Amino acid sequence: MKAELVEQAAQIVKDPPILINMVSKRVKQLNSGRSPLVERRPGLRDADLALLEIIQGKIKLEDLQGE
């Protein structure tokens, strides 16, 4: 994961364990075939995409609960 993305996402989701769980759940969704909610750029891994989605407000904790 890119450190700068982690830092930016940590400003939005203040609790590190919750942030880790959000990224993990979203990576599982992406790996199972869900489409990214942000533009996939070269060099970005699934965890980076998940962080960008959090930073841009595309996903929130409520979106991932119950999965």
N, C-alpha and C positions, 0 to 999 in steps of 0.2 A: 504494500500500500504506500502511496505517496504521502510523506510526512505532512506536507502543506495541506493536503485534503483532510487528513485526520485532525489537524489543528483547527481548520475551519469548521468541520462537522462537530467538533467538541465544543465550539461556541454555541451551537444550536442544541445539542443533546449533552447536557452538563454531566450526566452520570456515565462514566466510562463503561461499566458492565452493560448498561442499556444500549449504548452506542455499538458495542461489540456484537450484542445479540441482534440488533437491527441490521447491521452489515451482514452478519452470518445468514440470517433468514433471507435477506434480499439476494445474496449470492446463490443460495439454494434455488430461489425462484428463477433467477437468470439461467442457472445451469439446467433447470428443468424445461427451459424453452420460452419463458416469459420474455417479452420484448423490453429493452431498456427504455426508460422514460426520458433519457437525455441522449444527445448524439454520442455515438460510440466513436471515439477518436483513436487513431493508431497509438499503440503503447499503453492504453488503459486496460487494466485487468478488471475482472468483474467486481472486485472489492472497491476499486477506484470508482467504477460506475455507481455502485451503491452509495458511496460517500458523496459523489456529485449530486445524486438524486436527493439525498438528505439536505445538502447545502442549498440546493435550488428549491427546496420545499415541495418536491414532487412526491416524496413519501414521508409519512409520519409514523410514530409508534403505533397509533391506532390502526393504521393500514396493515400492519404486520401481526397484530395480535390474533391469536386463535389459529395460527398456521402451524 
